[in-house]
Amino acid sequence: MSHHDLPITPAVRALRAANVTFDGHLYDYEEKGGTGASARKLGVDEHQVIKTLIMEDDAKAPMIVLMHGDKMVSTKELARQLGRRSVAPCAPEVAARHTGYLVGGTSPFGTKRSMPVFAEASVLTTETIYINGGKRGFLVSLKTADLVRLLSPVAVSVALTK
């Protein structure tokens, strides 16, 4: 897909501004289909599709958590590793306020508000990842090194098997 056919989202603008090489992948968005649906439609391993989750701690401080598509986040373990009382997913409207994106189209790039980014440690050892490009039905693939350069994520070990 040529870069001219891509949706121009804040994420695409942020990646271009940082001179990141990426490919865009459009697919038919499936309500509640999650990473399983996008991986199937793009013919990639769901483990390589990274979810962008917007969570908040007990003080309502928001954060971005990046997790493999085929795993879940242990919020209890995340809170423990971060030294917080609790961590929970933000309500969809709260997540949209923090990011400027609709749930299902949340990208960690180009968010409205700057937030700390935490990533499952094994995400950071994956060479190429597929991650939301800022719109439902739109993923971008890029080198994990570029994600690290742009977002400086803190590695955590909080994965649970689905």
N, C-alpha and C positions, 0 to 999 in steps of 0.2 A: 504494500500500500504506500502510495507516495505521500510525503509529508503535507502536500497541498490538500489532500482529501481528509485530513484528520480534523476532528473537532478542535476548536481553539479554546481550550480550557485554561484556567489559572495554572494547572499542573503542566500543561504543554508549554505555556509561556515561561514558567520557572525552569523547566528542563532546557529549553532553547537558550534562555538567558545565561545558564550555567555551562553552555556548550556540551551538553550531555548527548551522546549518541544513543538513540532509542528507536524502536519500531512501534508503530501503533497497530492495534488489533481490535477491529470492531466485530461485534457478534450480537445476535438477537438476545437482548436482556430477558431473563426469566425471573419474574417476581419470586422472591424467597429461594431462588435457585442456588445462590451463593457461588463459592469457588468451584463446586462440583460441576455446575452448569457451564461456567466459563471455561474450565479446563477441558471438558468434554467437547464443547463447541470449537475450541481452538486446537484440539488434539495435543494437549500438553499434560504433563504429570501435575496433578493437583498440588503436590508437595512444592512445586515451583511457583504456584500462584500464591501470592502473599496478600493476606487480608490486612486492611488498614482499619483498626478498631479505635474508636474514640472512647476513652474511659475517664473516670474522675476518682479522686481519692476522697477520704472522709471530709476534707476541707473544701470539697467541690472544685479542686484544682484539676483542670483537664490535662490529658496526656494522650499521645498516640502510641498504640501498641501494634507492632507488626508481627504477624504469625503465619506459619504455613497454612495453606488452605485446608489440608487434611488433618489439622490439629485444632484443639481448643486451648484457651488461656485459663490457667488456674488463677482466678482473681485472688484467692487466699494466699497462694504462694507469691504472687506479684506484690501484694501488699506487704508480705513478710520481707521480701528482698528489697523493697523500697523503704522499709521502716515506717510504713503508714498503717493506720488502724484498719482501713478497708479500701478496696478498689472495686468499682463496679462500672459496667458499661453506661455511658450517658444515654439519656432518652434521645430518640431520633431528632426531635426539634432542637435539643440542646447541642447535640453533635453538629447539626447543620449550622447553628449560630456560631460555633467555634471555628468551623472549617470553611463555611460558604458552599459546601457540597451537600447534595441529597444522600441519605443513607442508601447504599448500593452503588454509589458513584463517588465514594470518598477516596481521595488520593492524599498521600502524606506530603505531596509537593504543592506549593502554592496555596497553603491554607490561609484563611483570613486572619487567624490568630496564631502567633508563634507558641508552640507547645513543646515540652520535652518529648523525645522519641525513644521508646524502648523496643528492642527487637529480640525475638527468640534467638539465642546464640547461633543455632544451626542455620538460621536464615542468612546470617552474615558470612557463612562459609559456602553458600550456594553461588556458583559462578554467575549465572544469568537468572533473573527473576522476572515474573510477570506481575504487575501491580496496577491498581486502578489508575486510569489516566484522567480522572475528574468528571466522569460522566457514566451513567449506567450503560452497560454494553460496550465499554471501551477500556481495554487494558493496554499498558505499554510494557515492552520488554526492554531491559537494560542490564548492564553489568552491575553487580552488587557493589562493586568498588565505587561507582558513581553515586549510588544511594548513600553509602557511608560518607562520601565527600560532601554531599549536600546536606544531609540530615544529622550527621554525627550521632547515630543511635547508640544507646547504652545497651549492652548485651545482658539479657536475663535468661534464666532457665525456668520457664513456666508452662511448657507445653503439656497438654493432656491428649491422649488419643480420643478421637471422636467416638 
